[in-house]
Amino acid sequence: MNLHRLNVILLALGLLALLAGMWAGLVRIGWDWPALIPEFFAAHGPLMVGGFLGTLIGLERAVALGRPWAYIGPAAAGLSVPALLVGAPWPVVPILLLLGSIGIGVDFFALVVIYPSWSGWTMGLGALCWVVGNVVWLAERSVPAAVFWWIGFLVLTIAGERLELNRSSGLTGWSRLLFGLAAGVLLVGLLFCLPGGNLVLGMRVSGVGLSAMAVWLLVYDMARSTVRQRGLTRFVAASLLLGFVWLGTSGILAFAYAGQLFGFGYDAILHSLFLGFAVTMIFAHAPVIFPGITGQAVPFRPSFYSYLILLHLALILRIGSDVAQWHTGQMWGGLGNATALLLFVVSIVMAVRAGRAGGRSSEVATPG
């Protein structure tokens, strides 16, 4: 199959996972909407982390490698989406996501072999966290047992990418050491979160690692300076800085609500991380990365700020409601988050159509 066509198919599967995952999430927090499948209540996490974020991250790496075998990982992750939505029996979906994580891990380590670097090893460790998380999910049949390893996957992968992009900004050996310490604390905490470990201690140590990584990014990432520029570059930088703040918030919440694997505290930890940090990173990088995946320009529009602002205002409502244990506020915050994600998809599609009509390429910008 033509690789460009495969890119579009996998991107479409990722977006399908996003839409289905949003629906499942709203059903999960109490909106009385029809469930698409009997297991829809439990489908939210695998759809969002594996089907959406995992497929997109893997696709980005496959495009960077440009080799057909590099698509095995994102293809397996993408196939988990229709498998889940048609109600495939256990353990089809976790096996597909485990194969996807292994394949994407191979992609990351292949890039490390070609271009050895701290950033490459960090992203490789992130991919390994996803493998471990999927093994735990498969063994325990429990998303909460695996979810902190999924968090490690996203945080280390994204932080590694930021480290890679900041190489030209003059990082010192001291700053790299601090980065390594933050990542190391996070990994130690994750080890305690394994089944049979000390979950409370693990969540607290992981929380310290998450907050330390957020502080490192806020201090050393080039977004601090590029936010003073204009257009797409400012939008990307503003998104990154907001995401770093939510990463730190998630760490604080993980420390405060250590041991909780359900309820308001659990919701606050996960969604400050997955929405506030990970999805905001998607918002930041989509106008830069999507053209490489699809071959279509994504010209910057000031309207991009609408979904960015809505996501974070709704997230403030949601996390604040979690802390106050106010279910109605949690529900409306969740609906606002879903609306922001829909607005994001619509805005990107409209920007692509505008780029085609105008016959112009997307605005050139640094990714931070």
Sequence and secondary structure as in RCSB ss.txt:
>XXXX:A:sequence
MNLHRLNVILLALGLLALLAGMWAGLVRIGWDWPALIPEFFAAHGPLMVGGFLGTLIGLERAVALGRPWAYIGPA
AAGLSVPALLVGAPWPVVPILLLLGSIGIGVDFFALVVIYPSWSGWTMGLGALCWVVGNVVWLAERSVPAAVFWW
IGFLVLTIAGERLELNRSSGLTGWSRLLFGLAAGVLLVGLLFCLPGGNLVLGMRVSGVGLSAMAVWLLVYDMARS
TVRQRGLTRFVAASLLLGFVWLGTSGILAFAYAGQLFGFGYDAILHSLFLGFAVTMIFAHAPVIFPGITGQAVPF
RPSFYSYLILLHLALILRIGSDVAQWHTGQMWGGLGNATALLLFVVSIVMAVRAGRAGGRSSEVATPG
>XXXX:A:secstr
  HHHHHHHHHHHHHHHHHHHHHHHHHHTT     SSTTHHHHHHIIIIIIIIIHHHHHHHHHHHT GGGGHHHH
HHHHHHHHHHTT  TTHHHHHHHHHHHHHHHHHHHHHHHS  HHHHHHHHHHHHHHHHHHHHHHH  HHHHHHHH
HHHHHHHHHHHHHHHTGGG   HHHHHHHHHHHHHHHHHHHHTSTTS HHHHHHHHHHHHHHHHHHHHHHSTHHH
HTTS HHHHHHHHHHHHHHHHHHHHHHHHHHTTT  SHHHHHHHHHHHIIIIIIHHHHHHHHHHHHHHHS     
 TTHHHHHHHHHHHHHHHHHHHHHT HHHHHHHHHHHHHHHHHHHHHHHHHHHHHHHHT         
